[in-house]
Amino acid sequence: MPETSFDIAPTSGWLPRLAALLLWGIGLFERIPYWLVALTARLALAQVFWSSAQTHLANWDTTLTLFSDQYQVPLLPPDLAADLAVTMEVLTPPLLLLGLATRFAALGLFGMTLVIEIFVYPAAWPTHIQWAAMILLLMARGAGRLSLDAVIRARFGRWR
């Protein structure tokens, strides 16, 4: 019986050209600088939480009513839950914009996102998972080169 040869990657034709084009495109994507990805995530998260803070601060009585009636956070009195949530919403966006203590700001927002997802709006998981993806990126990789974290790291050396 004659041996049959199955050449999966032909040396000529359209398939190698397509593969080369795809690899070239992937190479372009890999050149997107991380600082740009991180900056985009930082801006997006800052906008979401800052907007929420402004809404809550616009009418504190309404905010307290929401935390009493709708945002049923367990183990915390509604006024304390409101204070903590709005404090996080006010403090973390500027930190994200500056890229200062980014990983810790992101950690706080991750905890807040989990509380919102689990106890307040579990049906809004498609939005919360997007927040979580950006937050986890910042927690894992930091703010990137365009940040005060990078300036501090350059000044005081790399941490281990």
C-alpha positions in Angstrom: 0.0 0.0 0.0 1.5 3.4 -1.0 2.2 5.9 1.8 0.0 8.9 1.8 1.4 12.3 2.7 -0.7 14.8 4.4 0.9 18.2 4.2 -1.0 20.4 6.6 1.1 23.6 6.0 1.7 23.9 2.2 4.7 25.9 1.2 2.9 27.9 -1.4 -0.5 29.2 -2.0 -3.0 31.3 -0.1 -2.8 29.6 3.3 0.8 30.7 4.1 0.1 34.2 2.9 -3.0 34.3 5.1 -1.0 33.0 8.1 1.7 35.6 7.5 -1.0 38.4 7.3 -2.6 37.2 10.6 0.8 37.0 12.3 1.6 40.5 11.1 -1.8 41.8 12.5 -1.1 40.1 15.8 2.3 41.7 15.9 0.6 45.1 15.6 -1.8 44.3 18.4 1.1 43.3 20.6 2.7 46.7 20.1 -0.2 48.5 21.8 1.6 49.8 24.9 0.3 48.6 28.3 0.2 52.2 29.6 -2.5 53.0 27.0 -4.6 49.9 28.0 -4.2 50.8 31.7 -5.0 54.5 31.2 -8.2 53.5 29.3 -9.3 51.2 32.1 -8.4 53.9 34.7 -10.4 56.6 32.9 -13.4 54.3 32.4 -13.6 53.2 36.0 -13.0 56.7 37.3 -15.9 58.0 35.2 -18.3 55.2 36.4 -17.6 55.7 40.1 -17.3 59.5 40.0 -20.6 59.8 38.2 -22.2 57.6 40.9 -20.7 59.8 43.6 -22.1 62.9 42.1 -25.5 61.4 41.8 -25.4 60.3 45.5 -24.1 63.7 46.7 -26.7 65.7 44.7 -29.3 64.7 47.2 -28.1 63.0 50.4 -31.7 62.4 51.7 -32.5 60.4 48.5 -29.2 58.5 48.9 -30.0 57.5 52.5 -33.4 56.4 51.4 -31.9 54.3 48.6 -29.5 52.6 51.0 -32.4 52.0 53.5 -34.9 50.7 51.0 -33.2 49.4 47.9 -29.4 48.9 48.5 -29.9 46.3 51.2 -26.2 45.8 52.3 -26.1 43.2 55.1 -24.4 43.8 58.4 -24.1 47.6 57.9 -26.6 50.2 58.9 -27.8 52.1 55.8 -26.2 55.4 56.8 -22.8 53.8 57.4 -23.1 51.9 54.1 -23.9 55.1 52.3 -21.0 56.9 53.9 -18.6 54.1 53.0 -19.8 53.7 49.4 -19.8 57.5 48.6 -16.4 57.9 50.3 -15.0 55.2 48.0 -16.8 56.8 45.0 -15.2 60.1 45.8 -11.7 59.0 46.7 -10.9 56.3 44.2 -11.5 58.2 40.9 -8.9 60.8 41.5 -6.4 58.1 42.5 -7.2 56.2 39.3 -6.8 59.3 37.2 -3.4 60.1 38.7 -2.3 56.5 38.7 -1.6 56.8 42.4 -1.9 53.8 44.7 -3.7 52.3 41.7 -3.7 48.7 42.8 -5.1 49.6 46.2 -7.8 51.8 44.8 -8.6 49.0 42.4 -8.8 46.5 45.3 -11.3 48.8 47.1 -13.4 49.1 43.9 -13.2 45.3 43.5 -14.7 44.8 46.9 -17.3 47.4 46.3 -18.2 45.8 42.9 -18.6 42.4 44.6 -20.9 43.9 47.2 -23.0 45.6 44.5 -23.2 42.4 42.5 -23.9 40.0 45.3 -26.3 42.1 47.5 -27.6 45.0 45.5 -28.0 44.4 41.8 -27.2 40.7 41.0 -29.0 40.9 37.7 -26.5 43.6 36.5 -23.7 41.1 36.3 -22.9 42.0 32.6 -22.0 45.5 33.7 -20.2 44.3 36.8 -18.1 41.8 35.0 -16.8 44.5 32.7 -15.9 46.6 35.8 -14.2 43.5 37.4 -12.2 42.8 34.2 -10.8 46.4 34.2 -10.2 46.3 38.0 -8.4 43.0 37.9 -6.2 44.2 35.1 -5.2 47.2 37.2 -4.7 45.1 40.3 -2.5 42.6 38.4 -0.4 44.9 36.3 -0.7 48.3 37.9 -1.3 51.8 36.4 1.4 51.6 33.7 4.1 54.1 32.8 1.8 57.1 32.5 1.1 57.3 36.2 2.4 58.7 39.5 2.9 55.1 40.6 5.5 54.8 37.8 7.2 58.1 38.9 7.3 56.8 42.5 8.7 53.5 41.4 11.4 55.2 39.3 12.4 57.4 42.2 12.4 54.9 44.9 13.2 51.7 43.0 11.3 48.6 42.1 9.4 46.8 44.8 9.6 43.0 44.9 
